[in-house]
Amino acid sequence: MVQNGAVPSFAAVFARSADGWAGFAADPGEAESFDDLADLMRVTSAEMSADLVVFLLEQDGDWFAVLRLDGFGQPRGYCSAPRDDGLGGLLQPLLGDTTGTSGVLADLGVAGAHLDDLADGGLPGDALLTIAELAGFGDAFERLRG
């Protein structure tokens, strides 16, 4: 049963551990709050002994979001086109009325200006592939994306 009324076109969590990157399909459709999404990231971090978790979302080919969790801290994120309903509404506690932090993956090779450029043009799915490739988990992304 979908709780938040939104089913993304793509959602996956990528965890970086000593063994490299691993990717897992995610189902945020039953999330009732942003805390549920953050908890999913924290559980992945603990289960994978990951120092970094990245959650990529695409909704209906319309927009994308990137969430990042370092260790067990607070997630940070970016959304190409903030929404106040469905899954986008769940991101509001993190993002407010802004797109969030464009430099959220800068240390992984995705400069803030490049993330903004990806948000401004092209398809969200293509943007996520570019993000995954630049950040170092392109192979794991492609395995999940099919």
ABEGO torsion letter per residue (X at the ends): XBAAGBBBABBBBBBBBAAEBBBBBBBAAABABAAAAAAAAAAAAAAAGBABBBBBBBBGGABBBBBBBBEABBBBBBBABBBABEAAAAAAAAAEABAEBAAAAAAAGBBAAAAAAAAABEBAAAAAAAAAAAAGAAAAAAAAAX
